[in-house]
Amino acid sequence: MDPSRTLADYDALMAGLGRRFETGPDRTMFMDTYAAQALDHMARYGTTRKQFAAVAAKNHNYAVNNARAQYRFPMTVDEVLADRLVTDPPSHGRCARRSVTAPLRSSSHPGTCSGGSPPPCGDARYASRHPH
C-alpha cells in the first residue's frame, strides 16, 4: 500500500463531495479516513448522522455486558449525537479506540486486519468497493 496514493484517493473522494481531506493534530488518521468514508456513504445513500449514532449506541449497549469490551458504558442515540465532535461527522461516542484500529490490513485477505478479523467501523465493505 502506497501511503501517498492512499492520501490522493482520500483527497479525490473528498473533492468529489466539495470538501477537503484534512488531518488534525488532536486525532488519528483513522478518524479522518472514517469521516471521509462516512461522508461518502451519506452522499451516496442518504445515511444520516442519527443512523450512524444508532449503530454506535447499539454497540455501546452491547458492550455493557461484554467483559472484554474496552468501553463498558451505555449510550443513547442522543448522547452519541451530543458527544464531543472529533471530526465531521464522527463524535467521540462513535470512535473506535486506537487499540481497535492498530492491526494492519492483511495482504492475503483484503478487507480484513491481520489475524483475519474485520476492520473497525465496518470498513471491509467500503474497502471492497474502494480498494487501495
C-alpha positions in Angstrom: 0.0 0.0 0.0 1.5 3.3 -1.1 0.6 6.0 1.5 0.8 8.8 -1.0 -1.7 7.0 -3.2 -4.0 6.4 -0.3 -3.9 10.1 0.6 -4.5 11.0 -3.1 -7.5 8.7 -3.1 -9.0 10.4 0.0 -8.2 13.8 -1.4 -10.2 12.8 -4.6 -13.0 11.3 -2.6 -13.5 14.5 -0.5 -13.1 16.8 -3.6 -16.0 14.9 -5.1 -18.0 15.9 -2.1 -16.9 19.6 -2.4 -14.7 19.3 0.7 -11.0 18.9 1.5 -9.4 15.9 3.2 -7.7 17.2 6.2 -6.0 15.6 9.2 -5.8 17.1 12.6 -3.2 17.1 15.4 -5.8 16.0 18.0 -7.0 12.8 16.3 -5.7 9.9 14.4 -5.5 9.5 10.7 -8.0 6.6 11.1 -10.7 9.1 12.3 -10.1 11.3 9.3 -10.4 8.4 6.8 -13.5 7.1 8.7 -15.0 10.5 8.4 -14.4 10.7 4.7 -16.0 7.2 4.3 -19.0 8.3 6.4 -19.5 11.5 4.4 -19.2 9.5 1.1 -21.8 7.0 2.4 -24.1 9.8 3.4 -23.8 11.4 0.0 -24.3 8.1 -1.9 -27.1 6.5 0.2 -28.7 9.3 2.2 -27.4 7.9 5.5 -27.9 10.3 8.4 -25.8 11.2 11.4 -28.7 9.8 13.5 -28.4 6.4 11.8 -24.7 6.3 12.5 -25.4 7.3 16.1 -28.0 4.5 16.4 -25.3 1.9 15.4 -22.8 3.4 17.9 -25.4 3.4 20.7 -26.3 -0.2 19.9 -22.6 -1.2 20.1 -22.2 0.7 23.4 -25.2 -1.0 24.8 -24.0 -4.5 23.8 -20.6 -3.7 25.3 -22.0 -3.2 28.8 -22.2 -6.9 29.4 -19.0 -7.8 27.5 -16.1 -8.4 29.9 -13.6 -7.9 27.0 -15.0 -4.6 25.8 -12.8 -1.5 26.4 -15.8 0.8 26.9 -18.5 -0.8 29.0 -21.0 2.0 29.4 -24.3 2.5 27.7 -25.0 5.5 25.4 -28.3 6.6 23.8 -28.6 7.9 20.3 -29.0 11.4 21.7 -25.9 11.1 23.9 -23.8 9.9 20.9 -25.1 12.8 18.8 -24.3 15.3 21.6 -20.9 13.9 22.4 -17.7 15.9 21.6 -17.1 16.1 17.8 -13.8 14.5 16.8 -14.1 15.2 13.0 -17.2 15.7 10.9 -19.2 13.5 11.2 -17.9 11.2 14.0 -18.4 12.3 17.5 -16.3 10.8 20.4 -19.1 8.2 21.1 -18.7 6.8 17.6 -15.0 6.4 17.5 -13.1 3.2 17.9 -10.2 3.2 20.4 -6.7 3.2 19.0 -6.1 -0.4 20.1 -9.0 -1.4 17.9 -7.6 0.3 14.9 -4.0 -0.8 15.5 -3.9 -4.1 13.4 -2.6 -3.7 9.9 -4.6 -4.9 6.9 -3.9 -8.4 5.8 -2.5 -8.6 2.3 -3.6 -12.2 1.9 -7.3 -11.3 2.9 -8.2 -7.9 1.6 -10.9 -6.2 3.8 -9.6 -7.9 6.9 -7.0 -7.0 9.5 -4.0 -9.2 10.4 -5.4 -12.2 12.2 -8.4 -12.3 9.9 -10.7 -10.0 12.0 -12.8 -7.5 10.1 -11.6 -3.9 10.2 -13.3 -1.5 12.7 -16.3 0.7 11.7 -17.5 -1.8 9.0 -14.6 -0.8 6.7 -14.5 -4.2 4.9 -17.4 -3.4 2.6 -16.1 0.1 1.9 -12.6 -1.3 1.2 -14.0 -3.8 -1.2 -15.6 -1.0 -3.3 -12.6 1.3 -2.9 -9.5 -0.9 -2.9 -6.2 0.9 -2.1 
